Amino acid sequence: MRARSLRLIVSAALMLPVCAALSAGALAQAPAPAANPQLAAAQAGFESLPEPERRAIQADLIWSGHFNGAVSGSYGPLTFRAINAFKAGKGAADGILTSAERRSLAQAAQAAREAAGFRVIADERTGLRIGIPMAVLPKRDVSPSGSRWQSADGKITLDTSATPPGETLEAVYEKATAPTPNNPGRKITYKLLRPDFFVVTGETPTGKFYRRLAAGPTGLRGFSIGYDKALSGTVDKLVIAIASSFEPFPSGPLPGASAVASVPAAPVAATAAAVLQLRPTQRHGVAVALADRVVATAAAAIEGCRALQVAGRPAQLRGTVQGGLVLLEVQGGAALSVPPLRREALTEGEPLLLLAFGDEGGRRVSLALPGQGLTIGSGSVVSAPLQPGQAGSPVFDRQGRLAGVVTGNPSDKVLVAGVAPQRSYAVADGSALQDHAARNGLTPRAAVAPGRDLSTGAIVETVAASVLPVACAL
């Protein structure tokens, strides 16, 4: 698997506060967690709506100050909580909008848009589309590589940019995240690099900034916004709205002026049959190879499973649970690629890399996630931006050695401004992996002495083939 095919996520999440006013048999003994029937009912109703309306509801929730995720049209806990927050004190906390509530939401959002003068424009200097809060940024000028909008007092600046083919996204990302000796107070608070775009956010002693750049056939296009920290209560939410509107390489006509959405005459609801159909039938996890046909994963990833697959191949439990860790024997196919195993414990503050899988467009895609070693009691712990379905994620040190497996279970999907925050999870370290393997007659591949630190891309290129998706049939 080539590194370029992976989704690469680096560093901690940016906290963007939103101003509310503007705003086989049973392989393990424990049963699978029950589905939330209330959320499932709300999801069924929401997903019966046309996609444009689903996306419009999420966009309106951003403007009402209740939603700080990405506008995707998909329903999950974040949208469920946002709808209930909007309805607080005015209706049942069921995650469902009645026709009257939908109209009220659309009116509140429209009022907020109008107050900000928010309008999606085609930037003739760069070719991109972006939403501009004209009332907040009334001053327009040109910038060296695009257009510029500023507040009347100069405390908020939004720049668009475009570069012709030649300069790579990766090169600009490295520059954008590199230390700046002439500005020692500048720090990066979040950075994300994917094959087709990057996002970098940060702070200075007095300000905050957000930059997004996308790659396409005609070069690189993006925008950046910088603002005074004192304005965070208002501008943080505007950043979410601007980023949601951004189209680097648009197609089709400009969207028309926002209007109150038409809504069904009856409340959005779901039948009992729909709720039953939405009960989860599969859970996901991550495993790492310890031998030619044996992988290690978290016990939490296979709780209550009736059948298991690892990378699409049948698998079965080998041995017993030990320290939240299990071994699975994989059937059929070629021998697995086994990474070198490090025996030393994780150290406090040690930079680490986790490989996992996430959902994108209904399929599982590879992810590289940042991590950091922590000391909490006597156990090994890692801080990382994990989400549900990523229990069992392997932890690698900066020399590309397998340093552990996450046994903690990220059971609650949490996103802040559409980004997973760093949280702490228990880890079975290299010594625990070695011991568990030995108890089951395995001899993992020993790591050589520590060498020089590798880049994230080099680590991924070396060990990605050893990291495999786990599918658990419930």
C-alpha positions in Angstrom: 0.0 0.0 0.0 1.5 3.3 -1.0 1.7 6.1 1.5 0.0 8.5 -1.0 -3.1 6.4 -0.9 -3.5 6.9 2.8 -5.4 9.6 4.6 -2.9 11.4 6.8 -3.9 13.2 9.9 -1.4 15.0 12.1 -1.5 16.7 15.5 -4.2 17.7 17.9 -7.7 19.0 17.2 -8.6 22.7 17.2 -11.3 23.5 19.6 -13.7 25.9 17.9 -16.3 27.2 20.5 -19.5 28.2 18.7 -21.4 31.3 20.0 -25.0 30.2 20.6 -26.4 33.5 19.7 -24.8 33.6 16.3 -24.2 30.8 16.0 -17.4 -17.7 16.6 -20.5 -18.4 18.5 -19.7 -15.8 21.0 -16.0 -15.2 20.7 -16.0 -13.1 23.8 -18.3 -13.1 26.8 -19.4 -9.5 26.9 -22.4 -8.6 24.8 -22.3 -5.9 22.1 -23.5 -2.5 23.3 -27.2 -2.0 22.5 -28.2 0.4 19.8 -29.7 3.7 20.8 -33.3 3.3 19.5 -34.1 7.0 19.9 -31.1 8.0 17.7 -31.9 5.2 15.3 -35.5 6.5 14.9 -34.2 10.0 14.3 -31.7 8.8 11.8 -34.3 6.9 9.9 -36.4 10.0 9.6 -33.5 12.2 8.7 -32.2 9.9 6.0 -35.7 9.7 4.4 -35.2 13.3 3.4 -33.6 14.4 0.1 -29.8 15.0 0.4 -30.0 18.7 -0.3 -32.5 19.1 2.6 -30.3 17.0 5.0 -27.3 19.2 4.2 -29.4 22.4 4.5 -30.4 21.3 8.0 -26.8 20.9 9.1 -25.8 24.2 7.5 -28.6 25.9 9.3 -27.6 24.3 12.6 -24.1 25.8 12.1 -25.7 29.3 11.7 -28.0 28.8 14.7 -24.8 28.0 16.8 -25.6 24.4 17.6 -23.5 22.3 15.1 -19.8 22.5 14.6 -19.2 19.5 12.3 -18.9 19.1 8.6 -22.0 19.5 6.4 -22.2 15.9 5.0 -25.9 15.0 4.9 -25.2 12.0 7.1 -26.9 11.7 10.5 -25.0 10.7 13.7 -24.6 11.7 17.3 -23.3 15.1 16.5 -26.4 16.0 14.4 -28.7 14.3 17.0 -27.2 16.5 19.8 -27.3 19.6 17.7 -31.0 19.2 16.9 -31.8 18.6 20.6 -29.8 21.6 21.6 -31.8 23.7 19.2 -35.0 22.3 20.5 -34.0 22.7 24.2 -37.0 23.7 26.3 -39.2 23.9 23.2 -39.7 20.2 22.3 -38.9 16.6 23.0 -35.2 15.7 23.0 -35.7 13.1 20.2 -33.4 14.4 17.5 -36.3 15.0 15.2 -37.5 18.3 13.7 -41.2 18.8 13.2 -42.2 20.9 10.3 -42.7 23.9 12.6 -39.3 23.4 14.2 -37.6 23.0 10.8 -39.1 26.3 9.6 -38.0 28.0 12.9 -34.5 26.7 12.4 -34.3 27.9 8.8 -35.6 31.3 9.8 -33.1 31.6 12.6 -30.2 30.6 10.4 -31.3 32.9 7.6 -31.4 35.8 10.1 -27.9 35.0 11.2 -26.7 34.8 7.6 -28.3 38.1 6.8 -26.8 39.8 9.9 -23.3 38.6 8.7 -24.1 39.5 5.1 -23.0 36.0 4.2 -22.9 35.4 0.4 -21.3 32.6 -1.7 -19.2 34.3 -4.4 -17.1 33.2 -7.3 -13.7 34.7 -6.9 -12.6 35.8 -10.3 -8.9 36.0 -9.3 -8.6 32.4 -8.2 -11.6 30.5 -9.7 -12.8 29.2 -6.4 -16.1 29.7 -4.6 -16.4 30.7 -1.0 -18.8 32.3 1.4 -17.9 35.8 2.5 -19.6 37.5 5.5 -19.8 40.9 3.7 -21.1 42.8 6.7 -18.1 41.6 8.8 -15.5 41.9 6.0 -16.6 44.9 4.0 -13.2 45.9 2.7 -12.1 44.2 -0.5 -8.7 44.3 -2.2 -6.3 42.1 -4.0 -3.6 39.9 -2.4 -0.4 38.7 -4.0 -2.0 35.5 -5.2 -5.8 36.1 -5.0 -8.3 38.3 -3.3 -8.6 39.8 0.2 -11.5 40.8 2.4 -11.0 42.6 5.7 -13.0 44.0 8.6 -13.2 47.8 8.8 -10.7 47.8 11.7 -8.4 45.4 10.1 -8.7 42.8 12.9 -10.0 40.1 10.6 -8.5 39.2 7.2 -9.5 36.6 4.7 -7.3 35.9 1.7 -7.9 33.5 -1.2 -5.0 32.1 -3.2 -4.2 30.1 -6.4 -1.0 28.7 -7.8 -0.5 27.1 -11.2 0.6 23.4 -11.4 4.1 22.8 -10.2 4.3 23.5 -6.5 3.1 20.5 -4.6 0.6 20.4 -1.8 3.1 18.5 0.4 5.7 21.2 -0.1 3.4 24.0 0.9 2.1 22.0 3.9 5.7 21.6 5.1 6.3 25.3 4.9 3.0 26.1 6.6 3.7 23.8 9.5 7.5 24.5 9.9 8.7 26.5 13.0 9.1 30.2 12.4 12.2 31.6 14.2 11.1 35.2 13.6 7.8 34.5 15.3 8.5 32.3 18.3 5.0 32.9 19.7 3.3 31.2 16.7 2.1 27.7 17.4 0.2 25.1 15.3 -2.9 23.8 17.1 -4.1 21.5 14.4 -2.8 20.2 11.1 -4.3 17.7 8.6 -2.8 16.5 5.3 -4.7 14.4 2.8 -3.8 13.6 -0.8 -6.0 16.4 -2.1 -6.0 19.1 0.6 -4.6 20.2 3.9 -5.8 22.3 6.8 -3.6 24.1 9.3 -4.8 26.1 12.2 -2.9 27.9 14.9 -2.4 30.8 17.3 -0.1 33.7 18.0 0.0 35.5 21.3 -2.8 37.8 20.1 -4.4 36.1 17.2 -5.7 32.9 15.6 -5.5 31.6 12.0 -7.0 28.9 9.8 -5.7 27.9 6.4 -7.1 25.4 3.9 -5.5 24.5 0.5 -6.7 22.0 -2.1 -5.0 20.4 -5.1 -6.6 20.0 -8.5 -5.7 19.6 -12.2 -5.1 23.4 -12.5 -2.9 23.8 -9.4 -3.5 24.7 -5.8 -6.4 26.8 -4.5 -7.3 27.8 -1.0 -8.0 30.4 1.6 -6.7 31.6 4.9 -8.3 33.7 7.6 -6.6 35.4 10.5 -8.2 37.3 13.4 -7.8 38.8 16.8 -8.3 36.4 19.7 -10.7 38.7 21.3 -13.1 38.1 18.5 -13.1 34.3 18.8 -16.7 34.2 20.1 -18.0 35.4 16.8 -15.3 34.5 14.2 -14.8 30.9 15.3 -18.3 30.1 14.1 -17.9 32.1 10.9 -14.8 30.0 10.2 -16.9 26.8 10.2 -19.4 28.4 7.9 -16.8 29.7 5.5 -15.0 26.3 5.4 -18.3 24.5 4.8 -19.0 26.8 1.8 -15.5 26.5 0.2 -15.3 24.9 -3.3 -11.8 25.0 -4.7 -12.7 23.7 -8.2 -16.5 24.3 -8.5 -18.8 22.9 -11.1 -22.3 24.0 -11.9 -24.0 27.3 -11.3 -23.5 29.4 -8.2 -26.0 28.4 -5.5 -29.0 30.8 -5.3 -29.7 33.1 -2.4 -30.5 31.3 0.8 -34.1 31.0 1.6 -36.3 29.3 4.2 -36.4 25.7 3.2 -39.6 24.0 2.3 -40.4 21.3 4.9 -42.9 18.4 5.1 -46.3 19.2 6.5 -46.0 16.4 9.0 -43.3 15.7 11.6 -40.3 13.7 10.5 -40.7 10.3 12.1 -39.7 6.7 11.7 -41.6 3.4 12.0 -40.6 0.6 14.4 -39.7 -1.4 11.3 -37.2 1.3 10.2 -35.7 1.4 13.7 -35.1 -2.4 13.6 -33.5 -2.2 10.2 -31.0 0.4 11.5 -29.7 -1.8 14.3 -26.0 -2.3 13.6 -25.0 -5.6 12.1 -21.3 -5.1 11.9 -18.6 -3.4 14.0 -15.1 -2.5 13.0 -11.7 -2.6 14.5 -8.0 -2.7 13.6 -5.4 -5.4 13.8 -1.6 -5.7 13.3 0.3 -8.8 12.2 2.5 -10.6 14.8 3.1 -13.7 12.6 2.5 -15.0 9.1 -1.2 -15.7 9.9 -1.8 -14.2 13.3 -2.8 -10.7 14.2 -3.3 -8.8 17.5 -6.2 -6.6 18.2 -8.2 -5.2 21.2 -10.7 -7.5 22.9 -13.2 -4.7 22.7 -13.1 -4.9 18.9 -14.5 -8.5 18.9 -16.9 -8.5 21.8 -20.2 -10.3 21.0 -19.0 -11.2 17.5 -20.7 -14.2 15.7 -18.1 -14.2 12.9 -14.9 -12.3 12.1 -13.0 -11.2 9.1 -9.5 -9.7 8.9 -8.9 -7.9 5.6 -11.8 -9.8 4.1 -10.4 -13.2 5.2 -12.1 -15.4 7.8 -10.5 -15.3 11.2 -10.9 -17.0 14.6 -9.8 -16.4 18.2 -6.5 -17.9 19.1 -5.9 -18.3 22.9 -7.6 -16.1 25.5 -7.9 -12.5 26.3 -4.9 -11.1 28.1 -4.7 -7.5 29.3 -7.5 -6.4 26.9 -5.6 -8.0 24.0 -6.6 -10.9 21.8 -4.9 -12.8 19.0 -6.8 -13.9 15.8 -5.7 -16.6 13.4 -6.4 -15.5 9.8 -7.3 -18.1 7.2 -6.3 -18.3 3.6 -4.4 -15.9 1.5 -0.8 -14.9 1.4 1.4 -14.6 4.5 1.1 -11.4 6.4 3.7 -8.7 6.5 5.0 -8.5 10.1 6.5 -5.3 11.5 9.5 -5.2 14.0 8.4 -5.3 17.6 9.9 -2.9 20.2 10.1 -4.2 23.8 10.7 -0.8 25.6 7.7 0.8 27.3 6.3 4.1 26.0 7.8 7.2 27.5 6.1 10.4 28.6 5.6 12.8 25.8 7.1 10.4 23.2 5.8 11.2 19.7 4.0 8.2 18.1 2.1 7.3 15.0 -1.1 5.2 14.9 -2.4 3.4 11.8 -6.2 2.8 11.6 -9.2 2.8 9.3 -12.1 5.2 9.1 -15.3 5.6 7.2 -15.4 7.6 4.0 -18.2 7.5 1.5 -19.4 4.1 2.9 -16.0 2.4 2.7 -13.1 1.9 5.1 -10.0 3.9 4.2 -6.5 3.9 5.8 -5.6 6.6 8.2 -2.3 7.7 9.9 -3.0 9.4 13.2 -0.7 11.3 15.6 -0.1 10.0 19.1 1.8 10.8 22.2 2.9 8.6 25.1 1.5 9.4 28.5 2.1 8.3 32.0 -1.1 7.5 33.9 -0.5 5.0 36.8 1.5 2.0 35.9 -0.1 1.2 32.5 0.8 2.4 29.1 -1.4 5.1 27.6 -1.5 7.0 24.3 -3.2 10.3 23.5 -4.6 10.2 20.0 -7.6 11.3 17.9 -9.4 8.0 17.7 -13.0 7.4 16.8 -15.4 4.3 17.0 -14.2 1.4 14.9 -10.5 2.1 15.7 -10.0 -0.1 18.8 -6.9 -2.3 18.2 -5.0 0.4 16.3 -1.3 -0.3 16.4 1.1 2.2 17.8 4.5 2.8 16.1 7.4 4.8 17.3 9.3 7.3 15.1 11.7 4.5 14.0 8.8 2.5 12.6 8.8 -0.1 15.3 5.6 -1.6 16.7 5.3 -0.2 20.2 1.8 -1.3 21.2 -1.8 -1.9 20.4 -4.7 0.3 21.6 -6.9 -1.8 23.9 -9.1 1.2 25.0 -12.4 1.4 23.0 -13.3 4.7 21.4 -17.0 4.1 21.8 -18.3 7.7 21.4 -18.0 9.6 18.2 -16.7 13.0 19.1 -15.9 15.7 16.5 -15.0 19.3 17.1 -15.4 21.5 14.1 -15.6 18.2 12.1 -12.2 17.1 13.6 -11.6 14.3 16.1 -9.9 15.6 19.3 -7.0 14.0 21.1 -8.1 11.7 24.0 -6.3 9.1 26.1 -6.6 5.3 25.5 -5.0 2.3 27.3 -2.3 0.5 25.3 -0.8 -3.0 25.4 2.8 -2.1 24.9 5.6 -4.1 23.2 6.4 -6.2 26.3 2.7 -7.2 26.7 2.5 -8.1 23.0 5.7 -10.2 23.3 4.4 -12.0 26.4 1.0 -12.7 24.8 2.6 -14.0 21.6 4.9 -16.3 23.6 2.0 -17.8 25.5 0.5 -18.8 22.2 3.7 -20.3 20.7 4.6 -17.3 18.6 7.9 -15.4 18.2 7.3 -11.9 16.9 9.9 -10.3 14.7 12.4 -8.6 16.9 13.3 -4.9 16.3 16.8 -3.8 15.7 18.3 -1.1 18.0 16.8 2.3 17.6 17.9 4.2 14.5 17.2 7.6 13.2 13.7 9.0 13.2 11.7 8.5 10.1 9.1 10.8 8.4 5.5 9.9 8.8 5.4 8.9 5.1 8.4 6.6 5.4 6.9 4.9 8.4 3.6 4.4 6.6 5.3 3.1 3.5 7.2 0.5 5.6 4.5 -0.8 7.9 1.1 -0.1 6.3 0.8 -3.6 4.8 1.0 -5.1 8.4 -2.1 -3.2 9.5 -5.5 -4.8 8.6 -9.2 -3.9 9.0 -11.3 -6.1 11.3 -15.0 -6.7 10.6 -17.1 -8.2 13.3 -20.6 -9.6 12.4 -23.0 -9.1 15.3 
